[in-house]
Amino acid sequence: MTLAERSPLLDRPGAVEAEGADHGVAAHYGDPMREQRRLLTGEAIVDLSHREVLSVTGADRLRWLHSMTTQHLVDAAAGQSIETLVLSPKGHIEHALHLVDDGSMSWITVEPGSVATLLPWLESMRFMLRVEVLDRSGEYAVLAGVPSPTTADLARHAVAIWTDPWPGLVGDTTAYGPVDGHPAAGRRWCEWLVPRAELAAIVGDRPAAGVWAAEALRVAAWRPRAGFDTDNRTIVHELDWLRSAVHLHKGCYRGQETVARVHNLGRPPRRVVFLHLDGSGHVLPERGEPVLLDGREVGVLTSVARHFEQGPIGLAVVKRSTPVHRELTVGDVSAAQTVVVDPGDPPVRRQLPRKISRPSATLEQ
């Protein structure tokens, strides 16, 4: 986010700007724990205006996007919320797309900084198809939170509303983590795409929460985030991300071979774990710090937050062979792990009884 795109909500009393990937919006407004509680109940909304926005128009847009990404899009209904991923040729996660098609246009939001690489690649894949892709980040901004009477009026300002499917199993897919008893069961989370010029007026005087609050709720839900819980070799199985973002029986797309091979023939080499961190100290470990077992590095801390009920928590990606009942350490902080991706049991499969429509032609990958 450039200085010109700095969120006007940073002018609110008590606002403290976030650092790193989330700079340009507020980390908090002076009371992170209260903001978390209010965000969870739908009293507050969070400013995610640093997320970037693309629009895709043209008669071939869904067929085109279907051919390049992991989810089934050909017959997407108007207003349907979809999460789909762009993978590398070797199946590593590159981008996570939050997509809503309104019947004439597909709206997509992505992580800050993604458009610089994603847009040129999409342009290179247009060929002769009837599609046009535009960067709309300067025109539209994202607000997010839990649907409630407080947030109900946001719908009349929004050009699109994306409802997070996590942790549901979407379509013909697989869960590498629990289906019953998932900590995010019943989770409600929406993103409202609103005109950027009207952002401050739309928020008005309603309570706001910073990204620290949103991150704490995300980590508690075991919800992966591209660029945080991924690196240049992350595959979807390691993060249990097939459940909401990958359709296992559709036409070819870049990286599909890796998805199919690991699903059918093996287990992912790494697995995400949820960590309860020792909160007796005043300083939390930082993202990127090594995760150790008996002094030996077995993984890396990918997300960390302070939760208003659970205290210091995090997500880490560790070697699949890491014993599930052993206590780990991150720096000087001890960490009790909870299994997310089971290192031994086969994944749980869900297949919908539907006929899969396929694109009439396969695009070159």
Secondary structure, 3 states (H helix, E strand, C coil): CCHHHCCHHHHCCCCEECCHHHCCCEEECCCHHHHHHHHHHCCCEEECCCCEEEEEECCCHHHHHHHHCCCCCCCCCCCCEEEEEEECCCCCEEEEEEEEECCCEEEEEECCCCHHHHHHHHHHCCCCCCCEEEECCCCEEEEEECCCCCCHHHHHCCCEEEECCCCCCCCCEEECCCCCCCCCCCCCCEEEEEEHHHHHHHHCCCCEECHHHHHHHHHHCCCCCCCCCCCCCCCHHHHCCHHHHCCCCCCCCCCHHHHHHHHHHCCCCEEEEEEEECCCCCCCCCCCCEEEECCEEEEEEEEEEEECCCEEEEEEEEECCCCCCCCEEECCEEEEEEECCCCCCCCEEECCCCCCCCCCCCCCC
